Amino acid sequence: MKKLLLLSVVAVTAFSFSSCKKDWLCKCTDNTTGATDEWQLGNMRRPEASLACDAYEVYGEDCSLEKG
């Protein structure tokens, strides 16, 4: 029983660290000119950063999210 409890505590701790807020970098490349732009997205969870990065996408640009 103690092993199960310890395993549960370890799993919850690992999950809480994986969902921490982090700094992200949004890189966008213009498909026509090949020019790139970068934006720092600080202190966000991945889903929030992904939505923010998607907001930078304009017609003809592809954006990607990376850990910053």
Order of alpha helices (4+ residues) and beta strands (2+ residues): alpha-beta-beta-alpha-beta
